[in-house]
């Protein structure tokens, strides 16, 4: 498949990652390091795809006042920039990484003000960007102004255009989509907690996660991928059954963006016409590689391939 993958990010962010020896609540913390990188789930996916050599373009809504870091990233990686520019500044997300526990604490600021005509303009833009059968990744949260309409207008247009949609969102935005059978995407990627929110109960075992993922297949979503943290990642498809990828033994520098890297790896494999189990293997390798990097970047290709050789799959 030679056509570009398109990612759409409606609520991008500048990720300000601060590394601390330990996070002390209610007291002064002295940082070891700080870095600011362009982020947002669709931006992260696109960046990893570009690192792997997959042709990719990005769209969505971006504040023009602080777009420079995004523009530099896209130019450096050869990513086609189709973001609509809005007045004002893209939000900043503060990520506090504690070295002692390896935990990340997120403080997400509100997004840029979105004018009423922004979503219709974006829907119209899709008619010029999307071809039948093209992979389109719709990812991330929604800015406040778009939470009522949600992703439904975009997904309806993408379905009419024949796109193969991968949706990675959570909470009300995900529930809104799952309740509308006419806009169901080809693939979703909740984590375990997000899947638990949808089903309304805890899913402590892999078997219970697999059963709920299978129900979503029956509901009309062909492929469901669930990231399970220390339990790895689970794939459930109507075509290739259910598979579990074991986690790789890597020491994480930061968990930020690992789920986005998982999506990127799976999309990269599907773009290369590989099977879903092969996609799960590559996605797992991408996620493990990303754990050892700050910012939306993969390590050199040889390192990712070395991790790929270690991924073990189990049919469930």
C-alpha positions as a printed Julia matrix, in Angstrom:
316×3 Matrix{Float64}:
   0.0     0.0    0.0
   1.7     3.2   -1.15
  -0.77    5.91  -0.18
  -0.12    8.11   2.83
  -1.54    7.36   6.23
  -3.52   10.3    7.61
  -3.68   11.1   11.33
  -6.21   13.58  12.75
  -5.63   15.33  16.09
  -8.33   17.73  17.27
  -6.68   18.55  20.61
  -2.89   18.58  20.15
  -0.55   19.76  22.89
   2.95   20.85  23.65
   4.16   18.24  26.12
   6.36   19.77  28.81
   8.03   16.76  30.44
   9.75   17.39  33.77
  11.92   14.64  35.27
  12.16   14.51  39.07
  14.07   12.19  41.42
  10.75   11.76  43.26
   7.42   13.6   43.23
   6.6    15.22  46.54
   3.05   16.55  46.79
   2.71   19.82  48.66
   6.41   20.68  48.7
   9.11   22.15  46.47
  10.43   19.7   43.84
  13.79   20.27  42.14
  13.79   18.98  38.56
  16.6    16.93  37.05
  15.64   17.75  33.48
  12.93   19.32  31.36
  11.98   19.0   27.69
   9.19   20.42  25.54
   7.97   18.42  22.55
   4.97   18.57  20.21
   2.34   16.05  21.22
  -1.21   14.87  20.92
  -2.01   11.25  20.11
  -2.3    11.66  16.35
   0.92   13.69  16.21
   2.71   10.99  18.2
   1.42    8.25  15.89
   2.47   10.21  12.8
   5.94   10.86  14.21
   6.56    7.16  14.91
   5.25    6.21  11.47
   7.6     8.7    9.84
  10.54    7.31  11.84
   9.7     3.88  10.39
   9.54    5.24   6.85
   5.76    5.17   6.37
   4.46    8.13   4.3
   2.18   10.13   6.58
   0.29   13.41   6.72
  -1.32   15.13   9.67
  -4.46   17.18  10.07
  -6.56   18.61  12.86
  -6.73   21.89  14.74
  -3.58   23.79  15.72
  -3.14   27.17  17.42
  -1.05   29.39  15.18
   0.61   31.4   17.97
   2.88   28.54  19.1
   2.85   26.25  16.07
   6.61   26.52  15.5
   7.58   23.37  17.38
   5.01   21.36  15.42
   6.16   22.79  12.09
   9.78   21.95  12.91
   8.85   18.37  13.81
   6.87   17.88  10.59
   9.64   19.38   8.45
  12.38   17.35  10.15
  10.5    14.08   9.61
   9.0    14.73   6.19
   5.42   14.7    7.5
   2.9    16.48   5.26
   1.27   19.23   7.33
  -2.44   19.75   6.66
  -3.42   21.13  10.08
  -5.97   23.93  10.1
  -4.55   26.95  11.94
  -6.72   28.59  14.61
  -6.24   31.91  16.41
  -4.5    31.51  19.76
  -2.14   28.99  21.31
  -2.21   25.19  21.4
  -2.49   23.9   24.97
   0.43   22.76  27.09
   0.42   19.43  28.94
   2.73   19.11  31.93
   4.09   15.61  32.57
   5.91   14.97  35.85
   8.11   11.86  35.6
   9.26   10.46  38.95
  12.46    8.42  38.63
  11.99    6.47  41.86
   8.61    4.98  40.93
   8.7     5.45  37.12
   5.22    6.94  37.43
   4.08    9.87  35.28
   1.68   12.51  36.64
  -0.18   14.49  33.95
  -1.55   18.01  34.24
  -3.45   18.78  31.01
  -4.39   22.39  30.32
  -7.49   23.44  28.29
  -7.25   23.48  24.51
  -7.34   26.4   22.08
 -10.7    28.13  21.54
 -12.39   26.48  18.55
 -14.61   28.69  16.33
 -17.93   27.35  15.08
 -16.71   26.92  11.5
 -13.63   24.85  12.38
 -15.22   21.39  12.36
 -17.17   21.94   9.1
 -13.94   23.17   7.47
 -12.12   20.07   8.64
 -14.9    17.79   7.36
 -14.72   19.56   4.0
 -10.93   19.19   3.94
 -11.25   15.4    4.21
 -12.9    15.3    0.79
  -9.61   16.49  -0.71
  -7.28   14.35   1.44
  -8.87   10.91   1.76
  -9.06    8.13  -0.81
 -11.02    4.9   -0.71
  -9.25    2.32   1.45
  -6.83    4.83   3.01
  -5.85    4.28   6.66
  -6.93    7.24   8.81
  -6.01    7.42  12.5
  -8.36    9.6   14.56
  -6.82   10.0   17.98
  -6.9    11.86  21.26
  -9.27   13.93  23.33
 -11.67   16.63  22.18
 -11.43   20.36  22.91
 -14.36   21.64  25.0
 -16.15   23.25  22.04
 -16.35   19.94  20.15
 -17.38   17.59  22.92
 -21.08   17.72  22.06
 -20.63   16.82  18.38
 -17.68   14.61  19.21
 -16.04   12.62  16.45
 -19.33   11.75  14.76
 -19.19   14.32  11.9
 -15.62   13.3   11.03
 -16.35    9.59  11.2
 -19.47    9.88   9.03
 -17.47   11.71   6.36
 -14.61    9.23   6.57
 -17.0     6.31   6.21
 -18.59    7.93   3.14
 -15.11    8.32   1.65
 -14.28    4.65   2.23
 -11.48    5.19   4.76
 -10.22    2.44   7.07
 -10.55    4.27  10.38
  -8.48    3.59  13.49
  -9.96    5.38  16.53
  -7.95    5.89  19.71
  -9.92    7.91  22.24
 -11.63    7.32  25.56
 -14.42    8.34  27.92
 -17.49   10.1   26.54
 -15.88   10.54  23.11
 -15.48    6.76  22.74
 -18.88    5.94  24.21
 -20.58    8.36  21.83
 -19.06    6.51  18.87
 -19.78    3.02  20.18
 -23.46    3.9   20.57
 -23.75    4.87  16.86
 -23.48    1.74  14.7
 -23.38    3.77  11.48
 -19.97    5.31  12.33
 -18.13    2.41  13.98
 -14.41    2.45  13.09
 -12.48   -0.53  11.77
 -10.25   -0.58  14.85
 -10.18    0.85  18.37
  -7.39    0.74  20.95
  -8.57    1.25  24.52
  -6.34    0.44  27.45
  -7.66   -1.85  30.16
  -9.01    1.03  32.29
 -10.8     2.59  29.31
 -12.38   -0.76  28.42
 -13.48   -1.17  32.05
 -15.12    2.27  31.89
 -17.07    1.18  28.8
 -18.3    -2.14  30.23
 -18.92   -0.7   33.71
 -16.89   -3.18  35.75
 -13.33   -4.24  36.5
 -11.62   -6.74  34.2
  -8.85   -8.21  36.36
  -7.98  -11.16  34.11
  -6.82  -11.36  30.51
  -9.67  -13.8   29.83
 -12.24  -11.19  30.89
 -10.57   -8.54  28.72
 -10.6   -10.95  25.78
 -14.31  -11.69  26.27
 -15.22   -7.99  26.23
 -13.0    -7.32  23.21
 -14.76  -10.16  21.4
 -18.13   -8.61  22.27
 -16.97   -5.4   20.62
 -16.08   -7.43  17.52
 -19.62   -8.77  17.52
 -20.9    -5.22  18.05
 -19.38   -4.28  14.69
 -15.74   -3.29  15.27
 -13.55   -5.62  13.24
 -10.39   -5.16  15.31
  -9.97   -4.35  19.0
  -6.55   -3.86  20.58
  -6.27   -3.46  24.35
  -3.04   -2.28  25.94
  -2.58   -4.08  29.26
   0.55   -2.53  30.76
   2.53   -5.23  32.53
   0.31   -7.92  30.95
   1.26   -6.86  27.4
  -1.31   -6.19  24.69
  -4.35   -8.11  23.49
  -5.69   -8.29  19.93
  -9.18   -9.5   19.11
 -10.34   -9.66  15.48
 -13.2   -11.16  13.55
 -10.68  -12.28  10.92
  -7.69  -13.68  12.82
  -9.03  -14.54  16.28
  -7.63  -13.41  19.62
  -3.94  -13.03  20.49
  -1.87  -11.9   23.47
   1.56  -10.29  23.11
   3.75  -10.59  26.18
   5.49   -7.39  27.36
   9.19   -7.01  26.62
  11.69   -6.66  29.51
  12.69   -3.03  29.03
  13.26   -0.37  31.68
  10.97    2.54  30.86
  12.31    6.07  30.79
   8.72    7.29  30.44
   5.4     5.6   29.67
   4.12    8.69  27.82
   3.21    7.86  24.24
   3.67    4.09  24.5
   0.05    3.47  23.52
   0.43    5.8   20.55
   3.54    3.87  19.47
   1.53    0.63  19.73
  -1.05    2.1   17.33
   1.71    3.33  15.0
   3.35   -0.08  14.84
   0.09   -1.8   14.03
  -0.75    0.76  11.37
   2.74    0.44   9.87
   2.31   -3.32   9.59
  -1.15   -3.03   8.04
   0.15   -0.38   5.63
   2.67   -3.04   4.55
  -0.19   -5.56   4.09
   0.9    -7.72   7.02
  -1.56   -9.85   9.02
  -3.13   -8.68  12.27
  -0.96  -10.97  14.45
   2.12   -9.58  12.69
   0.75   -6.09  13.34
   0.44   -6.87  17.05
   4.08   -7.98  17.12
   5.3    -4.8   15.45
   3.06   -2.63  17.62
   4.46   -4.28  20.75
   8.01   -3.67  19.53
   7.2    -0.01  18.78
   5.7     0.44  22.27
   8.72   -1.13  23.98
  11.07    1.03  21.92
   9.1     4.16  22.77
   9.32    3.42  26.5
  13.01    4.18  26.26
  12.56    7.6   24.57
  11.17   10.99  25.58
   9.11   12.76  22.96
   7.36   11.31  19.89
  10.35    9.4   18.53
  11.48    5.84  17.86
  15.08    4.68  18.3
  17.04    3.58  15.21
  15.35    0.93  13.07
  17.84   -1.78  14.07
  16.87   -1.41  17.74
  13.18   -1.76  16.93
  13.89   -4.87  14.82
  15.87   -6.39  17.69
  12.86   -5.88  19.97
  10.53   -7.28  17.3
  12.46  -10.56  17.3
  11.78  -10.92  21.04
   7.99  -10.46  20.89
   6.09  -13.63  21.77
   2.48  -14.17  20.74
  -0.03  -16.56  22.31
  -3.28  -17.53  20.63
  -6.19  -17.3   23.04
